[in-house]
Amino acid sequence: MKTKVILAVAISALMAGCATKQESVRVLPKESALEAKPDIKTAEVTFHEKNGTLILEFDEQGSWVRIKTSGTSPVEFNHANAREQAFTIATMRAKRNLVEFLSNDVKSQKAVSNISDVFLKDIVKEDSTNSLRSLSADEEGTGNASQQNSNENRNRANKVATNVREQIVDNANAILRGAYVSKRNIDPATNQVSVEISISRKTITAAQQIRAQMGGQ
């Protein structure tokens, strides 16, 4: 129950954006179960948005697992609320990255290519290496088998990338509602702050449950 209350506050703070300069961003505790890594083989692909980077984590079955995006802002004023104002701006920039990704980038063929390439590099590489080793005893057929294996892996990677993209497009609204601030940092050397926003299937489910309890749609 306590975790749900904390999550509700975090999501409310995120969605409220920059409604008031006095607003502060609340962060889920690092030990939250929503931060737990899934026990499956995954890979990460990075997208460069206008206001920062966005990292998409997906699995070998073609399902997206986690989305993380970040935003930064300088602390421009020397007064008590300067940091919180900077955190608010950084949060909005991180959220803009997410909106831009969901609205444009993920729908492009370039996104499919990027996901497919990372899938081949990080997930298929080990399987392909093992397959080639098992064929090494038959040197005469290794060349043809290797080419066939490579083509099959590329087709598999393209299918996974397409599935990931379609899932994200279909779940765009739920992804926005499940976003929460997972990390806030201050760099004294540059006098800048950074905010990380995360979304996973667990946070989406939690957000839906909270909306239902509050009478939302």
VEXDREN-2710 file (C-alpha; in Angstrom, 1 decimal):
% VEXDREN-2710
k/r/px/py/pz
1/MET/0.0/0.0/0.0
2/LYS/2.9/2.3/0.9
3/THR/4.5/1.7/-2.5
4/LYS/1.3/2.6/-4.3
5/VAL/0.9/5.9/-2.4
6/ILE/4.5/6.8/-3.2
7/LEU/4.0/5.9/-6.9
8/ALA/0.8/8.0/-7.0
9/VAL/2.7/11.0/-5.8
10/ALA/5.5/10.5/-8.3
11/ILE/3.2/10.1/-11.2
12/SER/1.1/13.1/-10.2
13/ALA/4.3/15.3/-9.9
14/LEU/5.4/14.2/-13.4
15/MET/2.1/14.7/-15.2
16/ALA/1.6/18.1/-13.5
17/GLY/4.8/19.3/-15.3
18/CYS/5.7/22.9/-14.7
19/ALA/2.3/24.1/-13.4
20/THR/4.0/26.1/-10.6
21/LYS/7.5/27.2/-10.0
22/GLN/7.3/26.1/-6.4
23/GLU/6.5/22.5/-7.3
24/SER/9.1/19.8/-6.5
25/VAL/9.6/16.4/-8.1
26/ARG/9.2/13.4/-5.9
27/VAL/11.3/10.3/-6.7
28/LEU/10.5/6.6/-6.1
29/PRO/12.9/4.9/-3.7
30/LYS/15.7/3.0/-5.4
31/GLU/14.6/-0.3/-3.7
32/SER/11.1/-0.1/-5.2
33/ALA/10.1/-3.3/-7.0
34/LEU/9.3/-1.2/-10.0
35/GLU/13.0/-0.8/-10.5
36/ALA/13.7/-4.6/-10.5
37/LYS/15.4/-5.9/-13.6
38/PRO/13.6/-8.7/-15.5
39/ASP/15.2/-12.1/-15.5
40/ILE/15.3/-12.4/-19.3
41/LYS/17.8/-11.7/-22.1
42/THR/17.5/-8.1/-23.2
43/ALA/19.2/-5.5/-25.3
44/GLU/19.2/-1.7/-25.3
45/VAL/19.1/0.7/-28.2
46/THR/19.7/4.5/-27.8
47/PHE/17.8/7.2/-29.6
48/HIS/19.0/10.8/-29.6
49/GLU/16.2/13.2/-29.2
50/LYS/16.2/17.0/-29.3
51/ASN/16.4/17.4/-25.5
52/GLY/18.5/14.4/-24.6
53/THR/18.8/10.6/-25.0
54/LEU/16.2/7.9/-24.8
55/ILE/17.1/4.2/-24.1
56/LEU/14.7/1.5/-25.1
57/GLU/15.2/-2.0/-23.6
58/PHE/13.6/-5.0/-25.3
59/ASP/13.7/-8.7/-25.1
60/GLU/14.4/-11.5/-27.6
61/GLN/10.7/-12.3/-27.9
62/GLY/10.0/-8.8/-29.5
63/SER/8.5/-7.1/-26.4
64/TRP/9.6/-3.8/-25.0
65/VAL/10.7/-4.1/-21.4
66/ARG/11.7/-0.6/-20.2
67/ILE/12.1/2.9/-21.6
68/LYS/14.4/5.5/-19.9
69/THR/14.8/9.1/-21.0
70/SER/16.7/12.0/-19.5
71/GLY/16.8/15.7/-19.5
72/THR/19.1/18.4/-18.1
73/SER/18.9/22.0/-17.0
74/PRO/21.4/24.5/-15.5
75/VAL/20.7/26.1/-12.1
76/GLU/20.5/29.6/-13.4
77/PHE/19.6/31.5/-10.2
78/ASN/21.1/31.8/-6.8
79/HIS/18.1/31.5/-4.6
80/ALA/16.3/28.8/-2.5
81/ASN/14.0/27.5/-5.3
82/ALA/16.6/27.6/-8.1
83/ARG/17.4/23.8/-7.9
84/GLU/13.7/22.8/-7.9
85/GLN/13.0/25.0/-10.8
86/ALA/15.9/23.4/-12.7
87/PHE/14.6/20.0/-11.8
88/THR/11.2/20.9/-13.1
89/ILE/12.6/22.1/-16.4
90/ALA/14.8/19.0/-16.7
91/THR/11.7/16.8/-16.0
92/MET/9.8/18.5/-18.8
93/ARG/12.6/18.1/-21.2
94/ALA/12.9/14.4/-20.4
95/LYS/9.1/14.1/-20.9
96/ARG/9.4/15.9/-24.2
97/ASN/11.9/13.4/-25.4
98/LEU/9.4/10.6/-24.6
99/VAL/6.6/12.4/-26.4
100/GLU/8.8/13.0/-29.4
101/PHE/9.9/9.4/-29.5
102/LEU/6.3/8.1/-29.3
103/SER/5.0/10.6/-31.8
104/ASN/7.7/10.4/-34.4
105/ASP/10.9/8.3/-34.0
106/VAL/9.4/5.0/-33.1
107/LYS/7.1/5.0/-36.1
108/SER/10.0/5.4/-38.5
109/GLN/11.8/2.7/-40.5
110/LYS/15.1/4.0/-39.0
111/ALA/13.8/2.9/-35.5
112/VAL/13.2/-0.6/-36.8
113/SER/16.7/-0.7/-38.4
114/ASN/18.3/0.5/-35.1
115/ILE/16.5/-2.1/-33.0
116/SER/17.2/-4.8/-35.5
117/ASP/20.9/-4.0/-35.6
118/VAL/21.2/-4.0/-31.8
119/PHE/19.3/-7.3/-31.6
120/LEU/21.8/-8.9/-34.0
121/LYS/24.7/-7.5/-32.1
122/ASP/23.7/-8.2/-28.5
123/ILE/21.3/-11.1/-28.6
124/VAL/21.9/-13.1/-31.7
125/LYS/25.7/-12.9/-31.7
126/GLU/26.2/-15.5/-29.0
127/ASP/23.7/-17.9/-30.6
128/SER/25.3/-17.4/-34.0
129/THR/28.7/-18.1/-32.5
130/ASN/27.6/-21.3/-30.9
131/SER/25.9/-22.4/-34.2
132/LEU/29.0/-21.8/-36.2
133/ARG/31.1/-23.8/-33.7
134/SER/28.7/-26.8/-34.0
135/LEU/29.2/-26.7/-37.8
136/SER/33.0/-26.4/-37.8
137/ALA/33.3/-30.2/-38.1
138/ASP/31.8/-30.1/-41.5
139/GLU/34.0/-27.6/-43.3
140/GLU/32.5/-28.2/-46.7
141/GLY/29.0/-27.1/-45.7
142/THR/30.0/-24.4/-43.2
143/GLY/30.0/-21.6/-45.8
144/ASN/26.4/-22.2/-47.0
145/ALA/25.2/-23.0/-43.5
146/SER/26.7/-19.8/-42.2
147/GLN/25.0/-17.7/-44.9
148/GLN/21.7/-19.3/-44.3
149/ASN/22.1/-18.8/-40.6
150/SER/22.9/-15.1/-41.1
151/ASN/19.8/-14.6/-43.3
152/GLU/17.6/-16.3/-40.8
153/ASN/19.0/-14.1/-38.0
154/ARG/18.4/-10.9/-40.0
155/ASN/14.8/-12.0/-40.7
156/ARG/14.4/-12.8/-37.0
157/ALA/15.8/-9.5/-35.9
158/ASN/13.6/-7.5/-38.3
159/LYS/10.5/-9.3/-37.0
160/VAL/11.5/-8.6/-33.4
161/ALA/12.1/-4.9/-34.2
162/THR/8.7/-4.6/-36.0
163/ASN/7.0/-6.3/-33.0
164/VAL/8.7/-3.9/-30.6
165/ARG/7.7/-0.9/-32.6
166/GLU/4.1/-2.0/-33.0
167/GLN/3.7/-2.7/-29.3
168/ILE/5.1/0.8/-28.3
169/VAL/2.8/2.5/-30.9
170/ASP/-0.2/0.6/-29.6
171/ASN/0.7/1.4/-25.9
172/ALA/1.7/5.0/-26.4
173/ASN/-1.0/6.5/-24.1
174/ALA/-0.4/3.9/-21.4
175/ILE/3.3/4.5/-21.6
176/LEU/2.9/8.2/-21.0
177/ARG/0.6/7.5/-18.0
178/GLY/3.1/5.0/-16.5
179/ALA/6.1/7.4/-16.6
180/TYR/7.7/8.4/-13.4
181/VAL/10.9/10.1/-12.2
182/SER/13.4/7.4/-11.3
183/LYS/16.5/9.5/-10.7
184/ARG/17.6/13.0/-10.0
185/ASN/21.2/14.2/-10.0
186/ILE/23.1/17.4/-9.3
187/ASP/26.5/18.1/-10.8
188/PRO/28.2/20.8/-8.7
189/ALA/31.1/21.1/-11.2
190/THR/28.8/22.3/-14.0
191/ASN/26.0/23.6/-11.8
192/GLN/23.5/21.4/-13.7
193/VAL/20.8/19.0/-12.8
194/SER/19.6/15.9/-14.6
195/VAL/16.4/13.9/-14.4
196/GLU/15.7/10.4/-15.6
197/ILE/12.2/9.2/-16.4
198/SER/11.4/5.5/-16.6
199/ILE/8.5/3.4/-17.8
200/SER/8.0/-0.3/-17.6
201/ARG/5.0/-2.7/-17.8
202/LYS/4.9/-2.7/-14.0
203/THR/4.6/1.1/-13.7
204/ILE/1.9/1.1/-16.4
205/THR/-0.1/-1.5/-14.4
206/ALA/0.5/0.4/-11.2
207/ALA/-0.7/3.7/-12.8
208/GLN/-3.8/1.9/-14.2
209/GLN/-4.6/0.5/-10.7
210/ILE/-4.2/3.9/-9.1
211/ARG/-6.5/5.6/-11.7
212/ALA/-9.1/2.9/-11.2
213/GLN/-9.0/3.5/-7.4
214/MET/-9.3/7.2/-7.9
215/GLY/-12.3/6.7/-10.2
216/GLY/-10.4/7.6/-13.4
217/GLN/-10.9/6.0/-16.8
END
